[in-house]
Every structure is written in C-alpha cells, then in structure tokens.
Amino acid sequence: MRISVSSDMDEPVARFLLAELQRRGHGIRAYGALRPGADAQWAACSEAAARDVAEGSADQAVVCCWTGTGASIAANKVPGVRAALCTDAVTADGARRWNDANVLALSLRLTSEPLLREILDAWFAAEPSQDPEDRRNVARVDRLDAVRTDP
C-alpha cells in the first residue's frame, strides 16, 4: 500500500511510525519534519499528505502533530478525505469500519510505540463496512465535500 506520512515535529514516535510502516511493506512518502527541507507546519504537511490520498497518489495517509487535532482538522479540509484522530486500537478499527476513514491522525504526545503498533494493527485489519446504513452515512459525508467545493 502507498502511504503518505506527515509530522510537524521530528519526534521518536514519528520516526518509529515510518520504520514500522516500511517494516510492514508499505511504500512511504514523507512530509513535514520527516522530509528535510519540507514545510513542517502541521497545517501544510497534513494537507500535503491528505492531498496525496484525494488525488490517488497514496492509498492512505497518517498525519501527526503534538495532539493530533490540528493534523486531523487540516486533513479533513481536503475534499475526499475522511481523517480520524485515533488514540487507541478500538477507535482505529471503528474509524475504518464505520467511517471508511482514509487518513489516520495521531498524537505525538499520547502515542507510545506499543500503542502505535496496536493502532496500526487495528487500522489495517479493519475493512470498511458494507452495511447500507454505514454506506449512506459515508456518502452523506462525501456530499458535504461537494457542497463545500461548489462555487
């Protein structure tokens, strides 16, 4: 899978995230503090990673900032992106399953290496629900993007 990763800070957990995704066999494109010379502001690097998903050059993205909140807000401003701030494996599973989330947002402050592994395990194991009600909700969110982008 092609995954874009952004972080506004070069923290050990962000470096571990890159290594763990590579260990799992994913192709990585890094943004922000994880790529020398790139704009490391959380809004800019989160947007860049999210745009890769929206444009199809990445299958998914992981965006990180100190709390994860700013990164998720910025990513969610990109039409076609459904970013979910996940602080545990159960939330990650639900975000993929019920919300068909395509961008994982993480807190650099709260996420330890063992917790990160659990979150990634749940995120990648979950498949988007095919339940009609769940699909209708995701479609409604997608329509909100269309309303926002229409002139």
Number of C-alpha atoms within 10 A of each C-alpha: 12 18 23 27 31 33 34 25 19 16 17 11 21 27 14 15 19 22 14 16 18 13 10 11 11 15 15 17 18 21 26 26 21 22 16 10 9 14 16 21 18 28 21 20 29 34 23 24 28 35 21 21 25 19 12 11 14 21 16 22 30 27 37 31 27 18 17 24 19 19 32 30 18 19 32 19 18 21 20 20 25 24 28 28 24 23 18 17 18 13 16 25 24 20 25 24 20 19 20 23 22 23 28 27 29 28 24 21 13 14 20 14 14 8 14 23 17 15 23 19 14 21 23 11 12 16 15 17 15 12 10 9 11 16 16 12 14 17 13 12 16 15 14 13 17 13 9 10 10 6 5
